[in-house]
Amino acid sequence: MSRLRIGVIGAGFIGRVHMEKFGELDDAVVVGCTDMSADLATAAARRFGLGRVFADADELIGSTDVDAVVVAVPNRHHADLTVSALRAGKHVLVEKPMALNADAARKIVDAQRASGLTVMVAHQMRWLPEPREVKRMAEGGELGEVYNAKCGMMRRKNIPGWGSWFTRMDESGGGPLIDIGVHVLDMAMWLLGNPKPVSVFGSTYAKFGPQRRGLGSWGTPQWDGRFDVEDLASAMIKMDDGATLTLEVSWAANTLSDNSHFIDLMGTEGGASIRGKRLVYTTQKFDRPVDVEAPVPVGEDHRTLLARHFLESVAAGTTPMSDAVSGLVNNTILDAIYESARTGGAVELDWSFLD
Ligand SMILES: NC(=O)c1ccc[n+]([C@@H]2O[C@H](COP(=O)([O-])OP(=O)(O)OC[C@H]3O[C@@H](n4cnc5c(N)ncnc54)[C@H](O)[C@@H]3O)[C@@H](O)[C@H]2O)c1
């Protein structure tokens, strides 16, 4: 099999991770990268031994040396770059969230369908060992009917890059909900078997960010920038089969939390609880609650598994996990949470546009 030639747009934190991970795989070659900061692109190209620094995203997308594009830039640019890459005949691995909102996400779905090319959203948490183990158990029926789930990631003091694109609504589309919430939401929807969400109720708050409190070490602050997103969000999502999912995320909050992701699936026969790297099954035996600690062997790195899955999906022409439709579903739920937070009422979802 010939190697897939990859071009990476964005040489920031995650762009460099993709350069490293694809660079380790035999079936891929990262031919070049680009970034608004030429210095950053040049440094990344040197570090990962890439043959070329493209002048800008257009040049990279238009290059006949590129088969697939990794979109690793701030959220606002995801949809436009993905759509133009698809129109230029390139497969796309796009960072999360797939788009700034559902309208932009729908453009990606339309372009993907028109092109028949691969679009995958980089939700590497699906590739962690614990969720994969839970997925296996859930699909094997060992949890019974899963009717309630909760998930989240409560960071206590971790607002990234105050004033940078992370905290500017027009660049990011929101705060922790769209930044880290989209990961746990995606994972929970996948573990639940992708039910159809029908109703969403949520609240968002900004109690720390506007006062420049709760700052973390992630990202580079821009003190002449602004903070106009939330720093905490809480939501309930009701599915068409009656199941419920609650989601809570924060960048900064006064709460007892170890900052890592959590998920609880509650089924009629058993439950599965993930706390970061810890996995516990809960059930009842002899009329007593029973907890089973389930250490999961750590296999290959989850980001490597994600990169490999992208290559395999392109090679086989198969729909990848975390495809464009799943990205649209996530964006639609996020939009509904933000709308509910604004209006104070529940938001009913209509999925007829997917038919
Ligand atoms: N999957 C994950 O675990 C994960 C982790 C971090 C970030 N992300 C996502 O990746 C994206 C980038 O995040 P990051 O942390 O790497 O940010 P970053 O700020 O470190 O890097 C973004 C880079 O994009 C460049 N850029 C901006 N617009 C550009 C354009 N039009 N053309 C070329 N370059 C452009 C910037 O100069 C910057 O170097 C975001 O969407 C974020 O949500 C995902």
The ligand as a Gaussian input file, in Angstrom:
#p B3LYP/6-31G(d) Opt

LIG

0 1
 N       -7.873000      16.521000      20.515000
 C       -7.229000      17.117000      21.497000
 O       -6.827000      16.532000      22.485000
 C       -6.939000      18.584000      21.388000
 C       -6.028000      19.171000      22.258000
 C       -5.751000      20.524000      22.110000
 C       -6.396000      21.260000      21.123000
 N       -7.311000      20.656000      20.315000
 C       -7.999000      21.424000      19.261000
 O       -7.028000      21.708000      18.255000
 C       -7.218000      23.012000      17.726000
 C       -5.935000      23.813000      17.916000
 O       -5.626000      23.861000      19.299000
 P       -4.127000      24.065000      19.824000
 O       -4.157000      23.766000      21.280000
 O       -3.187000      23.335000      18.941000
 O       -3.990000      25.630000      19.612000
 P       -2.665000      26.466000      19.404000
 O       -3.062000      27.865000      19.678000
 O       -1.536000      25.842000      20.166000
 O       -2.318000      26.262000      17.857000
 C       -3.130000      26.738000      16.831000
 C       -2.209000      27.188000      15.697000
 O       -3.016000      27.495000      14.552000
 C       -2.398000      28.576000      13.893000
 N       -3.404000      29.153000      12.983000
 C       -4.503000      29.858000      13.306000
 N       -5.225000      30.112000      12.209000
 C       -4.566000      29.568000      11.162000
 C       -4.813000      29.491000       9.778000
 N       -5.905000      30.037000       9.218000
 N       -3.900000      28.853000       8.983000
 C       -2.795000      28.304000       9.526000
 N       -2.521000      28.340000      10.848000
 C       -3.395000      28.957000      11.652000
 C       -1.922000      29.494000      14.987000
 O       -0.904000      30.353000      14.556000
 C       -1.434000      28.470000      16.018000
 O       -0.046000      28.199000      15.909000
 C       -8.435000      23.575000      18.444000
 O       -9.562000      23.364000      17.660000
 C       -8.533000      22.765000      19.725000
 O       -9.848000      22.646000      20.195000
 C       -7.570000      19.337000      20.421000

